[in-house]
Amino acid sequence: MRVNRPLFLPLAIMVVCTIIASLLFVGAFIAWLAEVFGSLKLPCLIVGAFMAIIAATVYSVTLKSYFSQIENELSVVYTVARVVRSWINWAATVIGVKESEDAEN
């Protein structure tokens, strides 16, 4: 017998715990590097640069193509909206609601 259990709450708890664990790991790693180097600034710069490299890699590998696809879809939506607007303007001119642009010039 299959039991229907909510999926959202366990998934949310897992995500929150993963974020907390990651923050604790980074904090402990920085503290350890601070003991090794004798300074807190250098480990923060090293870990920050490493995280920036990871973020840039993730963006270039996965998110760049996704954002490009969204940009293409928005371009199509804009083109369709422009065509529909021209049809509406044409229909308004034909039924006499709007004067034609040629008559104004």
N, C-alpha and C positions, 0 to 999 in steps of 0.2 A: 504494500500500500504506500502510495506516494504522499508525503506530507508537504503541503504548501507553506513554506516559511518565508518571511520577508527577507529580501536580499540586500536592501539598501542599508540598513543599520549595521550589519556585520561588515559590509564593504566600507562604510564610512569610518567605522572604528579601526579597520585595518589601515586605511589611508592616513588617519590621524596618528596612529601608532608608528607608522612608517616615517612620517614627517618628524615626529618627536625623536625617534631613534636616529634619524639622519642628522638632526641638529645636535644631539648629544655626541654622536660620533665625531662630527666636525669640531665641536668644542673641545673634546678630549684630544683629538689629533693636534689642534692648535696649541693646547696646553703642553702636550708632550714636546712639540717642536720648539715651544718657547723655552722649555728646560734645556733642550739640546743646544739651541743657539744663544741662550742667555738674553733674549730680547723678545718682546711680543710683536713688534712691528713687522719683522721679517717673516715670521710664520703666517701672519695675517695676509701679507702680500703674496706669499707663495700659494697659500690655499685659495685666496681670491683669484689669482691668475689661473690656477688649475680649474676652478669652477667656471671662469669665463671661457676657457678653452673648451670645456665640456658643453657649455651652453651654445657656443658658436658651432660646434660640431653637430649637436642635435638639430639646431636650426637648419644648417646647410644640408644635412642628410635627409631629414624628414619634413620639417615644417615649410621649407622654401617651396617645394612642389605643391604643398597643400595651399599655401597663400597664393601661388600663381594660379591654381585652379579656381580659387575664389575670385580672383581678379578677372579671370576670363568669364566666369559666370555673371559677375556684376556688369561686365561690358555688354554681354548679351541682354541683360535686363535693361540697361540704359538704352540700347539700340531699339528694343521693342517698345519701351516707353516713349521714345522720340517718334517712332512710326505711329503709335497710337495717338499721340498728341497732334501729329500732322493730320491724321484722319479726322479727329474731332474738330480741328480748325476748318478742314475742308467741308465737313458736314454742316458746321455752323454757318459757313459762308453760303453754302447751297440753300439752306432753308431760310436764310436772311437774318439770322440772329447776330451775325458778325459781318461787318463790311469787309470786302476783300482788301488785301494789302495793296493791290494794284490801284484801286480807286483812291486810296489815301495819298499815293504819290502823285 
